Amino acid sequence: MSIHKIKSGETLIVEGPARIVVDEGELTLIGAPIRQGDAIVIKKSRHVAMEGATDSTLKISLGASAHVDLLNTSSIPLEWKELAATLNKHILPFCAVFFGDVDTGKTTFVTYLANLFYQWGKKTAILSTDLGQGFPGLITLYQLETPIIDMAEITPTDAFFVGSTTPDCFENRVMIGIEAMLKKAESLGIEALFVDTTGWVYGFKARELKKSLIQLIQPDLLIVVERERELEHLIRPFLNSTKVHRMPVSPKIRYRDRTDRKFLRESMLSKQLSGSDTITFHFKEVSFLNSFLNTGEIVSGPLSEKICEIVGYVPKYVELCQDAILIAEDPETPLSENMIEKFQEEFPHLPIQIINAKIIENVLVGLIDLQNTFLGYGVITNIDFFKHLITIYTPVSKEHIASIQFGSIKVTQDGQELCWIHPWTF
């Protein structure tokens, strides 16, 4: 353990893993007050910037690869502080959307403003639309009940499961999730809503996503965090309809590489899946979302016999939907191209979906109740097509689950990412 003294106005940046105890004085951390006796744990791949509100003394224990830097200035740009004072005079309620490239400090800025507004007595919330940060694959709403030091350490007020760590190919789900969280914020009477967005800012898909987001939310303010007007292509279409504030990047924003981001996602999933157990459902007990599976009729009778003739054996599972036919093949005897061609001749207007248990095992799912409320994550551990059973590893109680939303990420039971699968694979 080492002792660090900070003068009023200085900033101490601590890279985790580390544990900090305030021995004397008072500091602020992204707008949240840190006082004598408070202890903060900083995990690996995270860092904090603590600014002295008074002359202060800290006791710090550093883990492997952790380090400390002392600055003689604030890590919060003056422009951020001035905007906070301006927004404090804004008519309530209001909604502010934040745009910025990767590693520009959007989330830090959002958290800083939210902490100030909470302390100013306003009903404040953060709406996070960044699927790869915080809770992986979720659109999340946080109503502040205390100042936030680390959003990864608090439970969302509400969430919507998208099932991917990128919005690419999932733009519709993202918009639906945002709309659901906006309605929730309105029902809570939120006065100051700060919307954090993804760092996906280049290319026509990014333009379309950001345009749709602005048109859906219709924010009172668009706050753009940029280095050299690199987001002009995104904001120019709204300059005549939305109040835009251009803000600089904090000079002390830390760059996170893909390894850091992956580590943080996996750490969050591991935490969310801790204490899980396996539960099993018959297909008839639950609804499946984002899947062809369990949306048609199980094939039987003459049609089943016809399929048996084509395959040469009785498949474990054949389901006939209005827009597809699902065939669960035996991994030991996969269907040949010739068999698939015969199937297509028999069902010329229906695409054939060949599935097997290995495709579905380890898929991350969202578990939903009767009110369409997100209950928690789960991981598919087994699917028995012959008995029509699906087994999930989850901390959520079985009696509350009404629907299973399939994602497009495969993970282990301790949250380690395995691979990405295309939506509607099965």
Backbone hydrogen bonds, N-H to C=O, Kabsch-Sander energy under -0.5 kcal/mol:
donor,donor_aa,acceptor,acceptor_aa,energy
2,S,60,I,-2.7
4,H,58,L,-2.7
6,I,56,S,-2.8
9,G,52,G,-2.7
10,E,7,K,-2.2
11,T,71,L,-2.2
12,L,50,M,-2.9
13,I,11,T,-0.6
13,I,69,D,-3.2
14,V,12,L,-0.6
14,V,48,V,-2.4
15,E,13,I,-0.5
15,E,67,H,-2.9
16,G,46,R,-3.0
18,A,42,I,-2.3
19,R,61,S,-2.2
20,I,40,I,-3.2
21,V,59,K,-2.4
22,V,38,D,-2.6
23,D,21,V,-0.8
23,D,57,T,-2.3
24,E,57,T,-1.8
27,L,34,I,-3.0
28,T,51,E,-2.5
29,L,32,A,-2.7
30,I,49,A,-0.6
32,A,29,L,-2.4
34,I,27,L,-3.2
36,Q,25,G,-0.6
37,G,22,V,-3.2
38,D,35,R,-2.4
40,I,20,I,-2.9
42,I,18,A,-3.2
42,I,40,I,-0.5
43,K,41,V,-0.6
45,S,16,G,-0.6
46,R,43,K,-1.7
48,V,14,V,-2.0
50,M,12,L,-2.8
50,M,48,V,-0.5
51,E,28,T,-2.8
51,E,49,A,-0.6
52,G,10,E,-2.8
53,A,26,E,-1.9
54,T,26,E,-1.9
56,S,6,I,-3.3
57,T,24,E,-2.0
58,L,4,H,-3.2
59,K,21,V,-2.8
60,I,2,S,-2.8
60,I,58,L,-0.5
61,S,19,R,-2.6
62,L,60,I,-0.5
63,G,17,P,-3.2
66,A,63,G,-1.7
67,H,15,E,-0.9
69,D,13,I,-2.5
71,L,11,T,-3.5
80,W,77,P,-0.7
81,K,77,P,-1.6
82,E,78,L,-2.5
83,L,79,E,-2.2
84,A,80,W,-2.1
85,A,81,K,-1.9
86,T,82,E,-2.0
87,L,83,L,-3.0
88,N,84,A,-1.7
89,K,86,T,-1.5
90,H,87,L,-1.9
94,F,191,E,-2.4
96,A,193,L,-2.7
97,V,221,L,-2.4
98,F,195,V,-2.5
99,F,223,I,-2.3
101,D,225,V,-0.6
102,V,199,G,-0.6
104,T,101,D,-0.8
109,F,105,G,-2.6
110,V,106,K,-3.0
111,T,107,T,-2.6
112,Y,108,T,-2.5
113,L,109,F,-2.4
114,A,110,V,-2.5
115,N,111,T,-2.5
116,L,112,Y,-1.9
117,F,113,L,-2.7
118,Y,114,A,-2.3
119,Q,115,N,-2.0
120,W,116,L,-1.5
121,G,118,Y,-1.6
122,K,117,F,-2.4
124,T,122,K,-0.8
125,A,192,A,-2.2
126,I,142,Y,-2.4
127,L,194,F,-2.6
128,S,126,I,-0.6
128,S,140,T,-2.6
129,T,127,L,-0.6
129,T,196,D,-2.4
131,L,129,T,-0.9
133,Q,130,D,-1.3
135,F,133,Q,-0.6
137,G,131,L,-2.5
138,L,135,F,-1.8
139,I,160,F,-2.5
140,T,128,S,-2.1
140,T,138,L,-0.6
141,L,158,D,-2.6
142,Y,126,I,-2.9
143,Q,141,L,-0.5
144,L,124,T,-2.3
144,L,142,Y,-0.6
153,E,150,D,-2.1
154,I,151,M,-1.2
157,T,141,L,-2.4
158,D,141,L,-1.4
160,F,139,I,-2.4
162,V,137,G,-3.0
162,V,160,F,-0.6
163,G,137,G,-1.8
170,F,167,P,-2.7
174,V,170,F,-2.3
175,M,171,E,-2.2
176,I,172,N,-2.3
177,G,173,R,-2.6
178,I,174,V,-2.5
179,E,175,M,-2.5
180,A,176,I,-2.2
181,M,177,G,-2.1
182,L,178,I,-2.4
183,K,179,E,-2.0
184,K,180,A,-1.8
185,A,181,M,-2.5
186,E,182,L,-2.3
187,S,183,K,-2.2
188,L,184,K,-1.5
189,G,186,E,-1.1
190,I,185,A,-2.2
191,E,123,K,-2.6
192,A,123,K,-2.1
193,L,94,F,-2.2
194,F,125,A,-2.3
194,F,192,A,-0.5
195,V,96,A,-3.2
195,V,193,L,-0.5
196,D,127,L,-2.3
196,D,194,F,-0.7
197,T,98,F,-0.5
201,V,199,G,-1.0
207,R,203,G,-2.3
208,E,204,F,-2.6
209,L,205,K,-2.4
210,K,206,A,-2.6
211,K,207,R,-2.7
212,S,208,E,-2.6
213,L,209,L,-2.3
214,I,210,K,-2.3
215,Q,211,K,-2.5
216,L,212,S,-2.2
217,I,213,L,-2.8
218,Q,214,I,-2.8
220,D,95,C,-1.8
221,L,95,C,-1.7
222,L,243,K,-2.7
223,I,97,V,-3.3
223,I,221,L,-0.5
224,V,222,L,-0.6
224,V,245,H,-3.0
225,V,99,F,-2.8
225,V,223,I,-0.6
226,E,224,V,-0.7
226,E,247,M,-2.2
232,E,229,R,-1.2
234,L,231,L,-1.4
235,I,231,L,-1.7
236,R,232,E,-2.3
238,F,235,I,-2.0
239,L,236,R,-1.3
241,S,238,F,-1.3
242,T,238,F,-2.5
243,K,220,D,-0.7
245,H,222,L,-2.6
247,M,224,V,-3.5
247,M,245,H,-0.5
249,V,226,E,-0.5
250,S,104,T,-0.6
253,I,250,S,-1.6
261,R,257,D,-2.2
262,K,258,R,-2.6
263,F,259,T,-2.4
264,L,260,D,-2.3
265,R,261,R,-2.2
266,E,262,K,-2.6
267,S,263,F,-2.4
268,M,264,L,-2.1
269,L,265,R,-2.5
270,S,266,E,-2.5
271,K,267,S,-2.1
272,Q,268,M,-2.5
273,L,269,L,-2.1
274,S,270,S,-0.6
274,S,271,K,-0.7
276,S,273,L,-1.3
277,D,394,T,-2.3
279,I,392,I,-2.5
281,F,390,I,-2.8
283,F,388,H,-2.4
285,E,282,H,-2.4
286,V,282,H,-0.6
286,V,283,F,-0.7
287,S,402,A,-1.9
289,L,404,I,-2.8
293,L,426,F,-0.9
295,T,292,F,-1.3
297,E,320,L,-2.3
299,V,318,V,-2.7
303,L,300,S,-0.8
304,S,300,S,-0.6
305,E,301,G,-1.8
306,K,302,P,-2.2
307,I,303,L,-2.2
308,C,304,S,-2.1
309,E,305,E,-1.8
310,I,306,K,-1.6
311,V,307,I,-2.6
312,G,308,C,-2.9
316,K,328,A,-0.8
317,Y,328,A,-0.7
319,E,326,L,-2.3
320,L,297,E,-3.0
321,C,319,E,-0.7
321,C,324,A,-2.8
325,I,351,P,-2.1
326,L,319,E,-2.9
327,I,353,Q,-2.6
328,A,317,Y,-3.0
329,E,327,I,-0.9
329,E,355,I,-2.3
330,D,333,T,-0.5
333,T,330,D,-1.4
340,I,336,S,-2.2
341,E,337,E,-2.3
342,K,338,N,-1.9
343,F,339,M,-2.3
344,Q,340,I,-2.4
345,E,341,E,-1.8
346,E,342,K,-1.9
347,F,343,F,-2.4
350,L,347,F,-1.4
353,Q,325,I,-2.8
353,Q,351,P,-0.5
354,I,352,I,-0.7
355,I,327,I,-2.5
355,I,353,Q,-0.6
359,I,356,N,-1.0
360,I,356,N,-1.0
361,E,357,A,-2.2
362,N,380,I,-3.8
363,V,360,I,-1.7
364,L,409,I,-3.0
365,V,378,G,-2.8
366,G,405,Q,-2.5
367,L,376,G,-2.5
368,I,403,S,-2.3
369,D,373,T,-1.7
372,N,369,D,-1.9
374,F,159,A,-0.7
375,L,367,L,-3.3
376,G,367,L,-0.9
378,G,365,V,-1.7
379,V,393,Y,-1.8
380,I,363,V,-2.1
381,T,391,T,-2.5
382,N,391,T,-1.4
384,D,389,L,-3.0
385,F,383,I,-0.8
388,H,384,D,-1.2
389,L,384,D,-2.1
390,I,281,F,-2.6
391,T,382,N,-3.0
392,I,279,I,-2.9
393,Y,379,V,-2.9
394,T,277,D,-2.6
394,T,392,I,-0.7
400,H,397,S,-1.3
401,I,398,K,-1.5
402,A,368,I,-3.3
403,S,368,I,-2.1
404,I,287,S,-2.9
405,Q,366,G,-3.1
405,Q,403,S,-0.5
406,F,289,L,-2.2
406,F,404,I,-0.7
407,G,364,L,-2.0
408,S,163,G,-3.3
410,K,419,C,-2.9
411,V,362,N,-2.8
412,T,416,Q,-2.1
415,G,412,T,-1.8
418,L,410,K,-3.4
419,C,410,K,-1.0
421,I,408,S,-2.1
424,W,290,N,-0.6
425,T,422,H,-0.8
